[in-house]
Amino acid sequence: MNEKFRQHVEALHPALERLEQATPFKYADLASQRLPQRGIYLFSEGCKHLYVGRSDNISRRIQLHCRQGSTHNQATFVFRLAKEFCGIVKASYKPEGSRADLVSRDPLKSAFLAQKQRLQLMDIRIVGESDANRQALLEMYVSIALETPYNDFNNH
C-alpha cells in the first residue's frame, strides 16, 4: 500500500472515536461553540446517526443546512429528508419535478421548511481535520462505520 495513503487510513478510526466522543450541541448553540474551521460534522437524532458531511468552513456549512432561508442546493440533507417525507424517491432531470420545481410548491415546499426545523433540533458533533484528502476519506469512513442513511456517494 502507498505509504501516504496508509498514514491517512490509520488516522481514520481515531478521528471517528473523537467524533463519537465529542459533546453534541444543537443548532441554537452554534454561535457559542469553539469549532475547528475545517473538518467533519455529524447530525444525529438520539443515538441514530443520520448524516455526515465535511467542510472547510464548518460553522457556515451547518448554518446553510439549518437556516430558514437556505435553498434546496444549500440544504441538501434537508432536501433529502423532505423528499423522503413526501415519498419522492426518483430524481428528475427535467424542469417539472426538478429540485427547484419541487420546493416551489406543496407538499415538498412545506416539508422542506418543516425538516429544517427538525434539523435544528438534532445533535451535532464535530471533529477537526484540515487535510482535504483525510477529510474526504474520513467522511466516507464515518458514513460507512456509523451507517448514516442519508449519505450516498453515487455518481449522478
Secondary structure, 3 states (H helix, E strand, C coil): CCHHHHHHHHCHHHHHHHHHHCCCECHHHHHHCCCCCCEEEEEEECCEEEEEEEECCHHHHHHHHHCCCCCCCCCHHHHHHHHHHHCCCCCCCCCCCCHHHHHCCCCHHHHHHHHHHHHHCCEEEEEECCCHHHHHHHHHHHHHHHCCCCCCCCCC
